[in-house]
Every structure is written in structure tokens, then in C-alpha cells.
Amino acid sequence: MKSMSKVKIVTDSSCTMTKEVRDRLNIHVMPLSVMIDGVVYADDDLLEGEKFMEMMATAKALPKTSQPPIGQFVDLYDELGKDGSPVVSIHMTKGLSGTVEAARQASNLSSSQVTVIDSDFTDQALAFQVIRAAELAENGASVEEILAEVAFVKEHSKLYIGISTLDNLVKGGRISRATGMLSNLFNMKVVMAFDNTELVPVVKGRGGKTFTKWIETLKTELQQAGSIRQIGISHADGLEIAQEIKAALQPLFPEMTIPVLHTNPVIATHTGKGAFAVMYYTD
């Protein structure tokens, strides 16, 4: 006899989506924590992205983010699986955080049946996988069916990130991955593709025109990409450029809801103010 328990879906707070979607699909979010000038905050509903940007702006040092403790994962997995439900836990790329590794260790300690997935992405590109997994889970899909779909979405996703100031990437020691940009950082605008967890510069230049020109390239790419399933736009206190991108893309996909969301503190710490990301996946 088949049990009626549904697969439970877990992710971490680097997964950018609306609370409405999260709650409707019963997605469980494990918060990372952020330390600002010695004070630790959980990256949960109380720490809004916009509020975090203000705190970061006045902080003496770059905030530090840290992965959830393994014990918190174990407790959550045990709780979710105590009715016999299997758990699928999908997390941001190991290239940015040890969260997925903490989840893996916890999955071995939990009494529940847990499958941990490295999404190879973060932000809304992580949400693409999590939301599809949760939709399938709500419809009673098996772990195998969910894993197959998540792998498909991962394989067909692209993420671009635009940086308006390289300060945070330099301070956070992340820039070494995106070498070749250090020659002169002043007013440098960079668009990078997130490729195999590495940041690969695709465009760099000075001033705002750099981004505007890139948007035209992106439009062409999307028109040629075939069947676009979903587009997401995120920003770190960069609403203006995010809305400019949305205004450019929406006419190509008149039926699609393209969310423009403020990113989470974990991502904003690395990207700094005025950053944006555009993610999409195809069928």
C-alpha cells in the first residue's frame, strides 16, 4: 500500500522567491545567518533585503554570512520526516557557501530519508528548481520524479549577474574567481555569467551604458533560446536597472509573470549595492 505522505521540500535563505509562493507550496527555508559588526542576525522574514542594505551601508566592516548549523538541519529533517515523508533539500552552490555540505552531513545524521541536491546556482535560479520540486511534491510526485525534474531545470538554467561596484567582491575575497578585472576598479560595471559555479565576465565597461547595451544582447539571446519557461530578475538596492531590464524583456513574453525581487542578504553581501541578476530556464 502506497503511503499518502508527500515529499517535503527544503531550501536555504539564499533562495529568492516571494513569501506567497513559499507558503502556498509548503517550502521549508533554512536561514543562514549574517553577522554585522559583531551582531548575528538570522536571515529570515525579519531581515528584509532592503533593511539589510541600510545596515550594510553603515556597517564598519563587510558583513559575514555563515551557513546553518548542522544540528538545525537535523532537527528540521527529523521533524519533516517523522510521518514517514521523504525530504528533498535543494541548496545554493557549494561555490558560494558550505550550506549544501552542512545539509549533506545532517542528512546522514537524520532519522528521515533525505536527499540533498547542490543546485549549482543561487537566488531565483535556485528558486526555479525549488519551486518545480515543490509543485511536483504537492501533486504527489515521487522523489525520483522530483530529482529528474530538478536535474532538467538545472541543466537548462542560466544566470547573469551585473555588478555596479566591485568593492564587496574584493573585500569578500570573491574577486579572484573573476580575475582580469582588477586593473582599474573605478566605476567599473561588470556583467558575469555564473558558469559551473564560477563567475565569468561577459561584459565590462564604465558607466551605466554598459548594462543598457548588454540588455540588448540578452534580448537577442532570449529570442533565440527556444521555449523560455521562466525569467526572474533580482537586485540589491538596484530597482531602477531591474525595472529597466523587465521593461525590455516583458514585451517578448507578454503572458509571463516576471518577478522583480530584492535579493537576500547572503547574496547582497557579495554583490554590493546596485547589483542585479537575470535568470531564466528553458523547456
C-alpha positions as a Markdown table, in Angstrom:
| # | Residue | x | y | z |
|---|---|---|---|---|
| 1 | Met | 0.0 | 0.0 | 0.0 |
| 2 | Lys | 1.3 | 3.4 | -1.0 |
| 3 | Ser | 1.7 | 5.9 | 1.8 |
| 4 | Met | -0.1 | 9.2 | 1.5 |
| 5 | Ser | 2.8 | 11.2 | 2.8 |
| 6 | Lys | 4.1 | 13.8 | 0.4 |
| 7 | Val | 7.8 | 14.6 | -0.3 |
| 8 | Lys | 8.8 | 17.6 | 1.8 |
| 9 | Ile | 10.9 | 20.3 | 0.1 |
| 10 | Val | 13.7 | 22.2 | 1.9 |
| 11 | Thr | 15.9 | 25.0 | 0.7 |
| 12 | Asp | 18.1 | 27.8 | 2.3 |
| 13 | Ser | 17.5 | 31.5 | 2.6 |
| 14 | Ser | 19.7 | 32.4 | -0.5 |
| 15 | Cys | 16.7 | 31.1 | -2.5 |
| 16 | Thr | 14.9 | 34.2 | -3.6 |
| 17 | Met | 11.1 | 33.9 | -4.0 |
| 18 | Thr | 8.0 | 35.6 | -2.7 |
| 19 | Lys | 6.7 | 34.5 | 0.7 |
| 20 | Glu | 3.4 | 33.9 | -1.0 |
| 21 | Val | 4.9 | 31.2 | -3.3 |
| 22 | Arg | 6.9 | 29.7 | -0.5 |
| 23 | Asp | 3.9 | 29.4 | 1.8 |
| 24 | Arg | 1.5 | 28.2 | -0.9 |
| 25 | Leu | 3.9 | 25.4 | -1.9 |
| 26 | Asn | 4.9 | 24.5 | 1.7 |
| 27 | Ile | 8.6 | 25.1 | 1.1 |
| 28 | His | 10.7 | 25.0 | 4.2 |
| 29 | Val | 13.5 | 27.6 | 4.3 |
| 30 | Met | 16.6 | 27.1 | 6.5 |
| 31 | Pro | 18.0 | 30.5 | 7.3 |
| 32 | Leu | 21.7 | 31.3 | 7.1 |
| 33 | Ser | 22.9 | 33.9 | 9.5 |
| 34 | Val | 24.6 | 37.3 | 8.8 |
| 35 | Met | 27.0 | 39.0 | 11.2 |
| 36 | Ile | 27.1 | 42.8 | 11.1 |
| 37 | Asp | 29.6 | 44.5 | 13.4 |
| 38 | Gly | 29.6 | 41.6 | 15.8 |
| 39 | Val | 25.8 | 41.1 | 16.0 |
| 40 | Val | 24.4 | 37.9 | 14.4 |
| 41 | Tyr | 21.0 | 38.1 | 12.6 |
| 42 | Ala | 19.1 | 35.1 | 11.2 |
| 43 | Asp | 18.4 | 35.6 | 7.5 |
| 44 | Asp | 14.7 | 35.1 | 7.9 |
| 45 | Asp | 11.5 | 37.1 | 7.4 |
| 46 | Leu | 12.6 | 39.7 | 10.0 |
| 47 | Leu | 15.6 | 40.7 | 8.0 |
| 48 | Glu | 14.2 | 42.3 | 4.8 |
| 49 | Gly | 16.6 | 42.7 | 1.9 |
| 50 | Glu | 16.1 | 46.5 | 1.8 |
| 51 | Lys | 16.7 | 46.8 | 5.6 |
| 52 | Phe | 19.8 | 44.8 | 5.3 |
| 53 | Met | 21.2 | 47.1 | 2.6 |
| 54 | Glu | 20.9 | 50.0 | 5.0 |
| 55 | Met | 22.6 | 48.1 | 7.8 |
| 56 | Met | 25.4 | 47.1 | 5.4 |
| 57 | Ala | 25.9 | 50.7 | 4.2 |
| 58 | Thr | 26.5 | 51.9 | 7.8 |
| 59 | Ala | 28.5 | 48.8 | 9.0 |
| 60 | Lys | 32.1 | 49.3 | 9.9 |
| 61 | Ala | 33.2 | 46.1 | 8.1 |
| 62 | Leu | 31.7 | 43.8 | 5.4 |
| 63 | Pro | 29.0 | 41.6 | 6.9 |
| 64 | Lys | 29.9 | 37.9 | 7.2 |
| 65 | Thr | 27.4 | 35.2 | 6.3 |
| 66 | Ser | 27.5 | 31.8 | 7.8 |
| 67 | Gln | 25.8 | 28.5 | 7.0 |
| 68 | Pro | 23.2 | 27.0 | 9.2 |
| 69 | Pro | 24.4 | 24.7 | 12.0 |
| 70 | Ile | 24.2 | 21.0 | 11.1 |
| 71 | Gly | 22.1 | 20.4 | 14.2 |
| 72 | Gln | 19.4 | 22.8 | 12.9 |
| 73 | Phe | 19.2 | 20.8 | 9.7 |
| 74 | Val | 19.0 | 17.5 | 11.6 |
| 75 | Asp | 16.1 | 18.9 | 13.7 |
| 76 | Leu | 14.2 | 20.1 | 10.6 |
| 77 | Tyr | 14.7 | 16.8 | 8.7 |
| 78 | Asp | 13.7 | 14.7 | 11.7 |
| 79 | Glu | 10.6 | 16.9 | 12.2 |
| 80 | Leu | 9.6 | 16.8 | 8.5 |
| 81 | Gly | 10.1 | 13.1 | 8.1 |
| 82 | Lys | 8.5 | 11.8 | 11.3 |
| 83 | Asp | 5.3 | 11.0 | 9.4 |
| 84 | Gly | 7.4 | 8.9 | 7.0 |
| 85 | Ser | 7.7 | 11.6 | 4.4 |
| 86 | Pro | 10.9 | 11.7 | 2.4 |
| 87 | Val | 12.7 | 15.0 | 2.2 |
| 88 | Val | 14.4 | 16.7 | -0.8 |
| 89 | Ser | 16.7 | 19.5 | 0.3 |
| 90 | Ile | 18.0 | 21.8 | -2.5 |
| 91 | His | 20.7 | 24.4 | -1.8 |
| 92 | Met | 22.9 | 27.1 | -3.2 |
| 93 | Thr | 26.1 | 26.2 | -5.0 |
| 94 | Lys | 29.0 | 25.0 | -2.8 |
| 95 | Gly | 31.0 | 27.6 | -4.7 |
| 96 | Leu | 29.4 | 30.3 | -2.5 |
| 97 | Ser | 28.7 | 28.5 | 0.7 |
| 98 | Gly | 29.2 | 25.4 | 2.8 |
| 99 | Thr | 25.4 | 25.2 | 3.3 |
| 100 | Val | 24.9 | 22.2 | 1.0 |
| 101 | Glu | 27.7 | 20.4 | 2.8 |
| 102 | Ala | 26.1 | 21.0 | 6.2 |
| 103 | Ala | 22.9 | 19.7 | 4.7 |
| 104 | Arg | 24.6 | 16.6 | 3.5 |
| 105 | Gln | 26.2 | 15.9 | 6.8 |
| 106 | Ala | 22.9 | 16.4 | 8.5 |
| 107 | Ser | 21.1 | 14.1 | 6.1 |
| 108 | Asn | 23.4 | 11.3 | 7.3 |
| 109 | Leu | 22.6 | 12.0 | 10.9 |
| 110 | Ser | 18.8 | 12.4 | 10.5 |
| 111 | Ser | 16.4 | 9.5 | 11.0 |
| 112 | Ser | 14.4 | 10.7 | 8.0 |
| 113 | Gln | 15.1 | 9.8 | 4.4 |
| 114 | Val | 16.8 | 12.9 | 3.0 |
| 115 | Thr | 18.2 | 13.6 | -0.5 |
| 116 | Val | 20.4 | 16.7 | -0.7 |
| 117 | Ile | 21.0 | 18.5 | -4.0 |
| 118 | Asp | 23.5 | 21.2 | -4.9 |
| 119 | Ser | 21.5 | 23.4 | -7.3 |
| 120 | Asp | 24.8 | 24.8 | -8.8 |
| 121 | Phe | 23.0 | 28.2 | -8.6 |
| 122 | Thr | 21.5 | 30.6 | -6.0 |
| 123 | Asp | 18.8 | 33.3 | -5.8 |
| 124 | Gln | 15.9 | 32.9 | -8.2 |
| 125 | Ala | 17.8 | 30.3 | -10.3 |
| 126 | Leu | 17.8 | 28.2 | -7.1 |
| 127 | Ala | 14.2 | 29.0 | -6.7 |
| 128 | Phe | 13.4 | 27.7 | -10.2 |
| 129 | Gln | 14.5 | 24.2 | -9.0 |
| 130 | Val | 12.9 | 24.5 | -5.6 |
| 131 | Ile | 9.5 | 25.7 | -7.0 |
| 132 | Arg | 9.3 | 23.0 | -9.6 |
| 133 | Ala | 10.2 | 20.4 | -6.9 |
| 134 | Ala | 7.5 | 21.8 | -4.6 |
| 135 | Glu | 4.9 | 21.8 | -7.3 |
| 136 | Leu | 5.6 | 18.2 | -8.1 |
| 137 | Ala | 5.6 | 17.3 | -4.4 |
| 138 | Glu | 2.2 | 18.9 | -3.9 |
| 139 | Asn | 0.9 | 16.8 | -6.8 |
| 140 | Gly | 2.1 | 13.6 | -5.1 |
| 141 | Ala | 5.2 | 13.0 | -7.2 |
| 142 | Ser | 7.9 | 10.5 | -6.0 |
| 143 | Val | 11.4 | 11.5 | -5.0 |
| 144 | Glu | 12.7 | 10.0 | -8.3 |
| 145 | Glu | 10.3 | 12.1 | -10.4 |
| 146 | Ile | 11.3 | 15.3 | -8.5 |
| 147 | Leu | 15.0 | 14.6 | -8.8 |
| 148 | Ala | 14.7 | 14.1 | -12.6 |
| 149 | Glu | 12.8 | 17.4 | -13.0 |
| 150 | Val | 15.2 | 19.3 | -10.8 |
| 151 | Ala | 18.1 | 18.0 | -12.8 |
| 152 | Phe | 16.4 | 19.1 | -16.0 |
| 153 | Val | 15.8 | 22.6 | -14.7 |
| 154 | Lys | 19.4 | 22.9 | -13.5 |
| 155 | Glu | 20.7 | 21.8 | -16.9 |
| 156 | His | 18.5 | 24.3 | -18.7 |
| 157 | Ser | 19.1 | 27.4 | -16.4 |
| 158 | Lys | 21.3 | 30.4 | -17.0 |
| 159 | Leu | 22.2 | 33.1 | -14.5 |
| 160 | Tyr | 23.8 | 36.5 | -15.2 |
| 161 | Ile | 24.8 | 38.9 | -12.5 |
| 162 | Gly | 25.6 | 42.6 | -13.0 |
| 163 | Ile | 27.8 | 44.4 | -10.5 |
| 164 | Ser | 27.9 | 48.1 | -10.1 |
| 165 | Thr | 30.7 | 48.3 | -7.6 |
| 166 | Leu | 33.4 | 45.7 | -7.2 |
| 167 | Asp | 34.2 | 46.7 | -3.6 |
| 168 | Asn | 32.3 | 43.9 | -1.9 |
| 169 | Leu | 33.7 | 41.2 | -4.2 |
| 170 | Val | 37.2 | 42.4 | -3.5 |
| 171 | Lys | 36.7 | 42.8 | 0.3 |
| 172 | Gly | 35.0 | 39.4 | 0.5 |
| 173 | Gly | 37.8 | 37.8 | -1.4 |
| 174 | Arg | 35.5 | 36.6 | -4.2 |
| 175 | Ile | 37.1 | 38.6 | -7.0 |
| 176 | Ser | 40.0 | 36.2 | -7.5 |
| 177 | Arg | 37.4 | 33.9 | -9.3 |
| 178 | Ala | 36.7 | 36.8 | -11.7 |
| 179 | Thr | 40.2 | 37.8 | -12.4 |
| 180 | Gly | 41.2 | 40.2 | -15.1 |
| 181 | Met | 39.1 | 42.9 | -13.5 |
| 182 | Leu | 41.4 | 44.3 | -11.0 |
| 183 | Ser | 43.4 | 46.6 | -13.4 |
| 184 | Asn | 41.2 | 49.6 | -12.5 |
| 185 | Leu | 38.2 | 49.2 | -10.4 |
| 186 | Phe | 37.0 | 52.7 | -10.5 |
| 187 | Asn | 33.3 | 52.9 | -11.7 |
| 188 | Met | 33.7 | 49.5 | -13.4 |
| 189 | Lys | 30.5 | 47.9 | -14.4 |
| 190 | Val | 30.7 | 44.1 | -15.0 |
| 191 | Val | 28.2 | 41.5 | -16.2 |
| 192 | Met | 29.2 | 38.0 | -15.3 |
| 193 | Ala | 27.7 | 34.6 | -16.3 |
| 194 | Phe | 27.5 | 32.1 | -13.5 |
| 195 | Asp | 29.0 | 29.1 | -15.2 |
| 196 | Asn | 29.8 | 25.9 | -13.3 |
| 197 | Thr | 29.8 | 27.9 | -10.1 |
| 198 | Glu | 32.5 | 30.3 | -11.5 |
| 199 | Leu | 31.8 | 33.9 | -12.2 |
| 200 | Val | 32.9 | 34.5 | -15.9 |
| 201 | Pro | 32.9 | 38.1 | -17.1 |
| 202 | Val | 30.9 | 38.6 | -20.3 |
| 203 | Val | 30.9 | 42.4 | -20.5 |
| 204 | Lys | 32.8 | 45.1 | -18.6 |
| 205 | Gly | 32.9 | 48.8 | -19.1 |
| 206 | Arg | 32.5 | 52.2 | -17.4 |
| 207 | Gly | 29.2 | 53.9 | -16.7 |
| 208 | Gly | 25.6 | 52.8 | -17.0 |
| 209 | Lys | 25.6 | 52.3 | -20.7 |
| 210 | Thr | 27.5 | 49.0 | -20.2 |
| 211 | Phe | 24.3 | 47.5 | -18.7 |
| 212 | Thr | 22.0 | 49.1 | -21.3 |
| 213 | Lys | 24.0 | 47.6 | -24.2 |
| 214 | Trp | 24.1 | 44.2 | -22.5 |
| 215 | Ile | 20.3 | 44.2 | -22.2 |
| 216 | Glu | 20.1 | 44.3 | -26.0 |
| 217 | Thr | 22.4 | 41.2 | -26.2 |
| 218 | Leu | 20.2 | 39.5 | -23.6 |
| 219 | Lys | 17.1 | 40.1 | -25.6 |
| 220 | Thr | 18.6 | 38.5 | -28.7 |
| 221 | Glu | 19.8 | 35.5 | -26.6 |
| 222 | Leu | 16.3 | 35.0 | -25.1 |
| 223 | Gln | 14.7 | 35.3 | -28.6 |
| 224 | Gln | 17.0 | 32.6 | -29.9 |
| 225 | Ala | 16.8 | 30.3 | -26.8 |
| 226 | Gly | 13.7 | 28.5 | -27.7 |
| 227 | Ser | 10.9 | 27.9 | -25.2 |
| 228 | Ile | 11.6 | 30.1 | -22.2 |
| 229 | Arg | 9.8 | 28.6 | -19.2 |
| 230 | Gln | 10.5 | 31.3 | -16.6 |
| 231 | Ile | 12.6 | 34.5 | -16.2 |
| 232 | Gly | 13.5 | 36.1 | -12.8 |
| 233 | Ile | 15.1 | 39.4 | -12.1 |
| 234 | Ser | 16.7 | 40.2 | -8.7 |
| 235 | His | 18.5 | 43.2 | -7.4 |
| 236 | Ala | 20.4 | 44.5 | -4.4 |
| 237 | Asp | 19.2 | 48.1 | -4.0 |
| 238 | Gly | 19.2 | 48.3 | -7.8 |
| 239 | Leu | 15.5 | 48.6 | -8.5 |
| 240 | Glu | 15.9 | 51.1 | -11.4 |
| 241 | Ile | 18.1 | 48.8 | -13.5 |
| 242 | Ala | 16.0 | 45.8 | -12.6 |
| 243 | Gln | 12.9 | 47.6 | -13.8 |
| 244 | Glu | 14.7 | 48.7 | -17.0 |
| 245 | Ile | 15.5 | 45.0 | -17.7 |
| 246 | Lys | 11.9 | 43.9 | -17.0 |
| 247 | Ala | 10.6 | 46.7 | -19.3 |
| 248 | Ala | 12.9 | 45.4 | -22.1 |
| 249 | Leu | 12.0 | 41.7 | -21.7 |
| 250 | Gln | 8.3 | 41.8 | -20.9 |
| 251 | Pro | 7.2 | 42.6 | -24.5 |
| 252 | Leu | 9.0 | 39.5 | -25.7 |
| 253 | Phe | 7.0 | 37.4 | -23.2 |
| 254 | Pro | 3.6 | 39.2 | -22.7 |
| 255 | Glu | 2.0 | 36.3 | -20.9 |
| 256 | Met | 4.8 | 35.6 | -18.4 |
| 257 | Thr | 4.9 | 36.9 | -14.9 |
| 258 | Ile | 8.5 | 38.1 | -14.5 |
| 259 | Pro | 9.2 | 38.7 | -10.8 |
| 260 | Val | 11.4 | 41.6 | -9.8 |
| 261 | Leu | 12.6 | 40.7 | -6.3 |
| 262 | His | 15.1 | 42.2 | -3.8 |
| 263 | Thr | 17.8 | 39.6 | -3.3 |
| 264 | Asn | 18.6 | 38.2 | 0.1 |
| 265 | Pro | 21.4 | 39.4 | 2.5 |
| 266 | Val | 23.6 | 36.4 | 1.7 |
| 267 | Ile | 23.9 | 37.4 | -2.0 |
| 268 | Ala | 23.8 | 41.2 | -1.4 |
| 269 | Thr | 26.9 | 40.8 | 0.9 |
| 270 | His | 28.9 | 39.5 | -2.0 |
| 271 | Thr | 27.5 | 41.7 | -4.8 |
| 272 | Gly | 27.2 | 45.1 | -3.1 |
| 273 | Lys | 24.8 | 47.9 | -3.8 |
| 274 | Gly | 23.2 | 48.4 | -7.2 |
| 275 | Ala | 23.8 | 44.8 | -8.4 |
| 276 | Phe | 21.2 | 42.8 | -10.4 |
| 277 | Ala | 20.7 | 39.3 | -11.6 |
| 278 | Val | 18.8 | 37.9 | -14.5 |
| 279 | Met | 18.0 | 34.2 | -14.6 |
| 280 | Tyr | 15.9 | 32.1 | -16.9 |
| 281 | Tyr | 15.3 | 28.5 | -17.8 |
| 282 | Thr | 14.1 | 26.8 | -21.0 |
| 283 | Asp | 12.0 | 23.7 | -21.6 |
